[in-house]
Amino acid sequence: MSRALTRLLLMAAMATMLPGCVMTEPAPIVDSEVVESPAEAVQRWLLRHGEVAAITPDEAVKKLVEIERPTDEDALFYYGLLNQQLQSYGAWVLARDAFSELEKRQQLFPGQRQLTLIMREYNQNRINSYLRVRDLIRESAQLQQELRSTEEQRLLLEQKIQALTELEADISTRREE
């Protein structure tokens, strides 16, 4: 049974079971396919997100190798999700850029645009966090080097102080003799 027919039968059954409820018009039919509602489009993307979130990074790489550079909205969303699944800075940049490009598309429903914005921000935050951690690691290494250098200087000063103390003691002993 076609999806449109199933939907019409379900709505008719609900109208007879729920007196007083207003029945809404079914979605328009274009080329014998039901036009997707905004909620259905977002739900479809959320389901796709769940599917991709369940795969391993290795599986995501295999799927990325298999697909061509996406052009339509669904393929671009999928491409962004697959890159987001990887654990590398470069992939997160590709994901952010894919979602950023999607966000500009006029044919998106508001819910899809909002989801795209969330995904873009999520990947941008991952990029920013990665860069902050990288900078902190560099700063930590630099501080460790400065600490070692300071420790060496401290040891050298202690040796000089010890040598001066011994020299002073020798001079005092000679004066007393």
N, C-alpha and C positions, 0 to 999 in steps of 0.2 A: 504494500500500500504506500502511495506517495506521501511524502512529508506534509504537503499542503492538505491533502485529503484527511490525513490523520489529525491534523490540527483543527480542521473544520468540524470533524466528528466529535472531537474532545470538547470543543467550545459549545457545540450544540447540546451535548450531554450535560455539561455544566449548567447551561442556561435552563434546562428543564429541571435540574435538581435544585437549583438555587433561585426560587422565585423572587422577584423584586430586584435581582441583580441586573445590571446593564451589560449587554453583550457588546464587546468591541468588534470593530470590523477586522476581518482577517488581513494579514499582510498582503500587499499587492503581488500578483504573480507576473514574473517577467521571464519569458522564454521557458515556460513550464517549470520554473524554479521559484521558490519562495525567497523574497528579498529579506535579507537579514536585518533584524532590528538592532538598534544600538546596544541594548543589553546583551543580545546574543553574540554580537561581535566581540564585546569585552569578555564575555564568558568564554568564548572560543579561545581568545588570547590567553586568558588565565589558565585554561586547561592545557594549552601548549606550554605555558611557563612551568606548570607542574610536571609535565612530561619531561621537559628538558632538565629541570632541577633534579630529577631522579636519576639521571645518567651520570656516569663518571667522566672526568675530564678526558680520558683516553677515547671514550665513545664519542664525545663531542668533537674531538679532533678528527676522527674518522668521518663523522657526518659533515664537518666543514670541508673536508677534502672532496667529498662526493658532490657538494652543491656548487652551482655557479654563482657568480656575483648577483645578488638579488636585486630585482627592480620593482616588483610589486610590494605592497604594504605587508602582506602576510609573510612573504619570503624574507623581507628585510627585518621584520620583527623576530622571526626564527633565527636568522643570521646573528642578530644582536644577542639573543638568548644563548646561542651556542658559544659565542665568544665570551659572554659573561660567565659561563660555566668553567672556563679555563682559569688556571691560577697563574696568570702572567700579566704583567703591566701592559704589554703590547696588545693582548687580546681585550683587555678592559678598555683600552683606547678605541679599538675597533667597535666594541659594543656601544660605547658612549656615542661614537660618531654615527653609528647606525640608528640609534634611538633619536639622536639629534636631527638626523635627516628625516626620520619618520614624523617627528613632531611638527615639521614644516609642511607636511602633506595636507592639502585642503580636504581630501576625500575622507579623512578620519572622522569618526564620531567623537563627540566631546569626551566620552569615557575612555576611548582608545587613546586620545591625545593625552589625557591625564595619566593613564598607565604608562605611556611612552615617556612622559616627563618624569615620573617616579623612577623608571628604569634608567633614564639618562643620569638623573641625580645620584642614584645608587652607584652607578659605575664611576661617576666623577668623584664621589666620596671615596671609593676604593682607590682610585688613582691618587687622590690627595693624601690618603693615609699611607699608601706605599711610599710616596715621595717624602712625607714627614718621617717615616721610619728610616728610610735610606739616609736622610739628612742627620737624624739622631744617631744612627750607627757611625756615620762619618765623624760627627762631633765627639762621640764617645771614644772612638779610636784616637782622635787628636788629643783629647783630654788624657787618655791613658799614656800617650807618648809624652805629654807635658809632665805628667805625674812621675814617670820614670826619670825624665831629665831632672826634675826638681829633686827627686830622691838621690840621684847621683851627685848633684850639687851639695845636698845636705851632708852626704857621707864625706865628700871632699872637704867641706868646711869643718866637720868634726875631726877629720884627720889633721887639718891645719891647726885647729885649736889644741888638739892633743900634743902636737909637735911643739907648739908655742909654750904650752904648759910645762912640758918636759924641759924645754930650753930655759925657761924661767927658773925652774927648780935647779937645774945645773948651775945657772949663774948665781943663784942664792947660795948654793952649797960652796961654790968657789969663793964667794965673798967672805963667807964665814971661816974659811980656812986660812 
